[in-house]
Amino acid sequence: MKKVTAVNQYGTRALAHWRQHLPGQLAQIPDQEEFFTRLGETAQEEIGHRAEALAQLQAPGEGYLQETGRLETARQMAESAVIREMVLVDPQDLEAVGQLLG
C-alpha cells in the first residue's frame, strides 16, 4: 500500500473548494487528510500524463524557444482541464462528485 504523504497544492485547493461548496459531502469523508492527499496526487499525475500527451504535437523544425513554449502551453492546458474536472469540481455535477468520492 502506498504511504500517504502530505496534501499538495491541488489537494489543498480541492479541500478549500469542498469546504465552501460541498460541506455536506465533505462531512461524510472519514479521513479528509488522506482523501485530499490522494486526490491531489491523482490530479498531479493526471496533469503530467495529459501534458505529456499534448506535448507530443511537435512541429517540424521546431527550435528551442518554440519547444519550451509548446511544453509550457501543454502543461497549462492539462492543468487547467484537471483542475476543472477534479480539484474545483462543479457542486451541481453529482455524478462527478460521486466519482471523486468513490
PLY file of the C-alpha trace (Angstrom):
ply
format ascii 1.0
element vertex 102
property float x
property float y
property float z
element edge 101
property int vertex1
property int vertex2
end_header
0.00 0.00 0.00
1.27 3.46 -0.95
2.24 5.61 2.01
0.24 8.81 2.32
2.47 11.88 2.48
1.24 15.47 2.69
-1.56 17.26 0.90
-0.14 19.01 -2.19
-1.32 22.27 -3.77
-4.12 20.56 -5.72
-5.42 18.72 -2.66
-5.31 21.94 -0.65
-7.29 23.81 -3.31
-9.80 20.97 -3.52
-10.28 20.93 0.27
-10.94 24.68 0.33
-13.40 24.28 -2.56
-15.24 21.42 -0.82
-15.42 23.39 2.44
-17.14 26.23 0.63
-19.26 24.42 -1.97
-19.69 20.82 -0.79
-19.77 20.89 3.03
-22.30 18.04 3.28
-20.20 15.69 1.17
-17.04 16.81 2.95
-18.56 15.87 6.31
-19.10 12.33 5.01
-15.37 11.76 4.33
-13.95 9.93 7.36
-10.25 10.69 6.71
-10.15 14.03 4.93
-6.37 14.34 5.02
-5.92 11.01 3.25
-8.73 11.74 0.76
-7.34 15.13 -0.29
-3.75 13.87 -0.28
-4.75 11.14 -2.73
-6.94 13.48 -4.76
-4.07 15.95 -5.07
-1.61 13.23 -6.06
-4.04 11.84 -8.63
-4.60 15.31 -10.08
-0.85 15.91 -10.28
-0.28 12.57 -12.04
-3.14 13.22 -14.47
-1.72 16.66 -15.29
1.61 15.03 -16.09
0.03 12.40 -18.34
-2.11 14.91 -20.22
0.73 17.41 -20.61
2.95 14.67 -22.00
0.28 13.64 -24.50
-0.33 17.23 -25.58
3.39 17.92 -25.88
3.76 15.18 -28.49
2.34 17.54 -31.12
5.75 18.80 -32.21
6.10 20.95 -35.33
8.83 20.04 -37.86
11.93 22.21 -37.47
10.89 23.45 -34.05
13.59 25.41 -32.23
14.37 25.53 -28.51
12.13 28.51 -27.74
9.23 27.03 -29.68
9.69 23.71 -27.89
9.80 25.41 -24.49
6.63 27.34 -25.33
4.90 24.19 -26.58
5.77 22.26 -23.43
4.64 25.10 -21.14
1.39 25.52 -23.08
0.74 21.77 -22.88
1.30 21.84 -19.13
-1.02 24.83 -18.65
-3.77 23.27 -20.77
-3.52 19.96 -18.90
-3.50 21.68 -15.50
-6.50 23.83 -16.39
-8.56 20.82 -17.50
-7.68 18.67 -14.49
-8.35 21.48 -12.02
-11.79 21.98 -13.58
-12.57 18.25 -13.53
-11.04 17.11 -10.24
-9.98 19.97 -8.00
-12.71 22.58 -8.42
-15.45 20.09 -9.26
-18.85 21.58 -10.09
-21.02 21.12 -6.96
-24.07 20.67 -9.21
-22.43 17.74 -11.06
-23.44 15.00 -8.63
-22.01 12.29 -10.89
-18.54 13.89 -10.88
-18.68 14.44 -7.11
-19.77 10.82 -6.63
-16.87 9.57 -8.78
-14.38 11.51 -6.68
-15.89 10.12 -3.50
-15.53 6.60 -4.90
0 1
1 2
2 3
3 4
4 5
5 6
6 7
7 8
8 9
9 10
10 11
11 12
12 13
13 14
14 15
15 16
16 17
17 18
18 19
19 20
20 21
21 22
22 23
23 24
24 25
25 26
26 27
27 28
28 29
29 30
30 31
31 32
32 33
33 34
34 35
35 36
36 37
37 38
38 39
39 40
40 41
41 42
42 43
43 44
44 45
45 46
46 47
47 48
48 49
49 50
50 51
51 52
52 53
53 54
54 55
55 56
56 57
57 58
58 59
59 60
60 61
61 62
62 63
63 64
64 65
65 66
66 67
67 68
68 69
69 70
70 71
71 72
72 73
73 74
74 75
75 76
76 77
77 78
78 79
79 80
80 81
81 82
82 83
83 84
84 85
85 86
86 87
87 88
88 89
89 90
90 91
91 92
92 93
93 94
94 95
95 96
96 97
97 98
98 99
99 100
100 101
